[in-house]
Amino acid sequence: MTTLPVLDSGSDEASSQAAAASEATLMQVSGLGFRYSRVRPWLFRNLGFTLERGEILSILGPNARGKTTLLKCLSGLLAPREGQITTAAAVGYVPQDHGAGGTSYTVAEMVLMGRSRHLRAYQSPRREDHDAADAAMERVGVAGWANRSYAELSGGQRQLVLIARAVASGSELLVLDEPASALDLHNQSRVLGVLAGLASDGMGVIMTTHHPDHALHVSRNALLFVGSDDTRWGPTDDMLTSSALSAVYGLPICTPTVGTESGNRVIAVPDFGPSCRKDCALPFGSAPLTSIPLRKDLP
Ligand SMILES: Nc1ncnc2c1ncn2[C@@H]1O[C@H](COP(=O)(O)OP(=O)(O)OP(=O)(O)O)[C@@H](O)[C@H]1O
């Protein structure tokens, strides 16, 4: 277990945290707090969770609440002001902003960069690095774009390439900032499938999302930003209840069970209010959404 640097941390406490973590634990976080400076408000305090191998943790909350900041703390890019982060794995960080920044790299070169932590300064990638990059591109389904210019890909395509780069790095723990935010429905399913596959191979995945459905679909646990001193962590079904989601996002959200091709699922349906189109076949309020028929009941 490695303890990431924390401002004003007590090292004795850190080592006892590390000792307490079990073999299955990839990351343990307790009492975490962060603010950008002493004159800025706390973005979060007393934040804690445990991530086991093979688990996907989803982090949800309103815009500007501190989710990206938390991911940067978990990845070692920012030092929290207080609390403890202990981790048993190298962390691969996939940022939300995937601008090309004028790069002239191919997709294969971008993914190969994920191997940099395995190389000494100025060392050329070895055969095994190319093999790892090729395997990662196959895994994420971007091998067909290997020779394309990264800068010429769409935002969603770039998102997939950056996920492949993190996979190529060999990190056991991936931390992803809204990995499906720029993707169409098919590619959302593809990314969630890739992340679920990585988790079933024993990796850990931490992702932020603005889609409660994604969390309900793939996450064992969820971390909910309710307020700056109120973050809640626990089993996804217990966290993402109608009342909790409604409180977090400030509008009514119901969580009906609906039938899908792959079985009954809980989904989150927000009531966006007066903007609902007037010719909607099932206006909000005319029938409780929990009465949506299950697929097997449909004519
Ligand atoms: N480098 C920085 N210095 C000062 N304040 C910052 C910095 N980066 C972010 N912030 C502020 O911290 C707050 C949280 O930002 P953050 O990006 O973590 O939120 P978020 O929950 O990820 O938001 P979103 O859902 O919109 O992506 C915001 O008010 C933001 O303006």
The ligand as an SDF file (V2000), in Angstrom:
LIG
                    3D

 31 33  0  0  0  0  0  0  0  0999 V2000
   -7.2710   25.2350  -10.2040 N   0  0  0  0  0  0  0  0  0  0  0  0
   -8.3410   25.7360   -9.5710 C   0  0  0  0  0  0  0  0  0  0  0  0
   -8.2320   26.7930   -8.7530 N   0  0  0  0  0  0  0  0  0  0  0  0
   -9.2960   27.2980   -8.0990 C   0  0  0  0  0  0  0  0  0  0  0  0
  -10.5510   26.8020   -8.2050 N   0  0  0  0  0  0  0  0  0  0  0  0
  -10.7270   25.7480   -9.0070 C   0  0  0  0  0  0  0  0  0  0  0  0
   -9.6450   25.1590   -9.7420 C   0  0  0  0  0  0  0  0  0  0  0  0
  -10.1290   24.1050  -10.4630 N   0  0  0  0  0  0  0  0  0  0  0  0
  -11.4470   24.0630  -10.1860 C   0  0  0  0  0  0  0  0  0  0  0  0
  -11.8090   25.0380   -9.3260 N   0  0  0  0  0  0  0  0  0  0  0  0
  -13.1490   25.2950   -8.8060 C   0  0  0  0  0  0  0  0  0  0  0  0
  -13.5030   24.2050   -7.9280 O   0  0  0  0  0  0  0  0  0  0  0  0
  -14.8940   23.9150   -8.0600 C   0  0  0  0  0  0  0  0  0  0  0  0
  -15.0540   22.4370   -8.3630 C   0  0  0  0  0  0  0  0  0  0  0  0
  -14.5400   22.1730   -9.6770 O   0  0  0  0  0  0  0  0  0  0  0  0
  -14.5530   20.7050  -10.2510 P   0  0  0  0  0  0  0  0  0  0  0  0
  -14.0300   20.7870  -11.6360 O   0  0  0  0  0  0  0  0  0  0  0  0
  -13.8520   19.7970   -9.3030 O   0  0  0  0  0  0  0  0  0  0  0  0
  -16.1140   20.3700  -10.2240 O   0  0  0  0  0  0  0  0  0  0  0  0
  -16.9390   19.1570  -10.8530 P   0  0  0  0  0  0  0  0  0  0  0  0
  -17.8550   18.6650   -9.7890 O   0  0  0  0  0  0  0  0  0  0  0  0
  -16.0230   18.1720  -11.4830 O   0  0  0  0  0  0  0  0  0  0  0  0
  -17.7720   19.9150  -11.9750 O   0  0  0  0  0  0  0  0  0  0  0  0
  -18.4290   19.4060  -13.3640 P   0  0  0  0  0  0  0  0  0  0  0  0
  -19.4950   18.4100  -13.0050 O   0  0  0  0  0  0  0  0  0  0  0  0
  -18.9980   20.6730  -13.9070 O   0  0  0  0  0  0  0  0  0  0  0  0
  -17.3210   18.8260  -14.2040 O   0  0  0  0  0  0  0  0  0  0  0  0
  -15.4500   24.8280   -9.1300 C   0  0  0  0  0  0  0  0  0  0  0  0
  -16.0600   25.9320   -8.5130 O   0  0  0  0  0  0  0  0  0  0  0  0
  -14.2160   25.2930   -9.8890 C   0  0  0  0  0  0  0  0  0  0  0  0
  -14.3790   26.5840  -10.4080 O   0  0  0  0  0  0  0  0  0  0  0  0
  1  2  1  0
  2  3  1  0
  2  7  2  0
  3  4  2  0
  4  5  1  0
  5  6  2  0
  6  7  1  0
  6 10  1  0
  7  8  1  0
  8  9  2  0
  9 10  1  0
 10 11  1  0
 11 12  1  0
 11 30  1  0
 12 13  1  0
 13 14  1  0
 13 28  1  0
 14 15  1  0
 15 16  1  0
 16 17  2  0
 16 18  1  0
 16 19  1  0
 19 20  1  0
 20 21  2  0
 20 22  1  0
 20 23  1  0
 23 24  1  0
 24 25  2  0
 24 26  1  0
 24 27  1  0
 28 29  1  0
 28 30  1  0
 30 31  1  0
M  END
$$$$
